[in-house]
């Protein structure tokens, strides 16, 4: 079974693109807090690349921004490609299948609801989203 659940904050605004066939794809980096380091007694973070497809990608582009706190459920994907210099590169990323908004609404954005909102691969049309 390949399943991962992460909670964290967006490092920057999601980047939404469209494939040649018109499918939406969003990508962003999620900062996930780690436990305190015993040697320095400071909290550290892991920066996890997240990829979201289809309608859920459009939701990310419309309602998430830098600093948004979310919960992501998905699967880990490892892929490889040949770089321009001929070397083989490996990429590890999380393919999100469900997403939940967490925390309170941002001060500068009054369109998001303060309650947690959950979205999966079946996202209701925009007029049904309660914010």
C-alpha positions in Angstrom: 0.0 0.0 0.0 1.3 3.4 -1.0 -0.4 6.1 1.2 0.9 9.3 2.8 -0.8 11.9 4.9 0.9 15.2 5.5 0.0 18.4 7.3 1.9 21.6 6.7 2.0 25.1 5.1 2.6 26.1 1.5 6.0 27.6 0.9 4.7 29.6 -2.1 1.5 30.0 -4.1 0.6 26.9 -6.2 1.6 26.9 -9.8 -1.3 25.7 -12.0 -0.6 24.6 -15.6 -2.6 22.7 -18.2 -1.4 19.8 -20.3 -1.9 19.7 -24.1 -5.1 17.7 -23.5 -6.5 20.4 -21.2 -6.0 18.6 -17.8 -5.1 21.0 -15.0 -2.0 20.2 -12.9 -0.9 22.2 -9.8 2.4 21.9 -8.0 3.6 23.4 -4.8 5.9 22.7 -1.9 4.6 21.8 1.5 6.7 22.6 4.6 6.1 19.9 7.2 7.4 20.4 10.7 9.7 17.7 12.0 10.5 17.0 15.7 12.9 19.1 17.5 16.5 18.4 16.8 18.1 17.2 20.0 21.5 18.7 19.3 20.3 22.2 18.5 16.9 22.1 20.3 15.3 23.8 17.3 12.4 22.6 15.2 13.2 21.7 11.6 11.0 21.2 8.6 10.9 18.9 5.6 10.0 20.5 2.2 7.8 18.0 0.2 6.9 18.6 -3.4 3.1 18.0 -4.0 1.4 17.5 -7.4 -2.4 17.8 -7.8 -4.4 16.9 -10.9 -7.7 17.8 -12.6 -10.5 19.8 -10.7 -8.6 19.5 -7.4 -5.7 21.4 -9.1 -8.0 24.2 -10.0 -9.3 24.4 -6.4 -5.7 24.7 -5.2 -5.0 27.5 -7.7 -8.2 29.4 -6.7 -8.1 29.0 -2.9 -4.6 28.3 -1.7 -1.7 30.7 -1.3 1.6 31.0 0.4 1.3 30.1 4.1 -2.0 28.2 3.7 -2.2 25.4 6.2 -3.5 22.2 4.6 -3.7 18.4 5.1 -2.8 16.3 2.0 -3.6 12.6 1.5 -2.0 10.9 -1.5 0.7 8.6 -2.7 4.4 8.8 -3.1 5.7 8.7 -6.7 9.3 8.4 -7.8 10.1 9.1 -11.4 13.2 9.7 -13.4 14.2 11.6 -16.5 17.3 12.5 -18.5 18.6 16.0 -17.9 19.9 18.2 -20.7 23.4 17.3 -19.8 22.7 13.6 -20.2 22.6 12.7 -16.6 19.7 10.7 -15.1 17.7 12.6 -12.5 15.2 11.2 -9.9 12.2 13.1 -8.5 10.3 12.0 -5.4 6.9 13.8 -5.0 3.5 13.2 -3.5 0.5 12.9 -5.8 -2.4 14.4 -3.8 -5.7 12.6 -4.0 -7.5 14.5 -1.2 -6.9 17.9 0.4 -8.3 19.6 3.5 -8.0 23.3 4.4 -6.9 23.7 8.0 -6.4 26.6 10.4 -8.1 30.0 10.4 -8.7 32.1 7.3 -5.8 34.4 6.2 -6.2 38.0 7.3 -5.8 39.3 3.7 -8.3 36.9 2.1 -11.9 37.1 3.3 -13.2 34.5 0.8 -12.0 31.4 2.7 -14.1 29.9 5.4 -12.4 29.6 8.8 -13.6 26.0 9.2 -11.6 23.2 7.7 -12.9 22.3 4.2 -12.2 18.9 2.6 -11.8 18.2 -1.1 -11.1 15.0 -2.8 -11.0 13.9 -6.4 -14.7 14.5 -6.6 -14.9 18.3 -6.0 -18.3 20.0 -6.0 -18.9 22.7 -8.6 -17.7 26.2 -7.5 -21.2 27.4 -6.8 -21.6 24.7 -4.1 -18.4 25.5 -2.3 -19.5 27.3 0.9 -17.0 30.1 0.8 
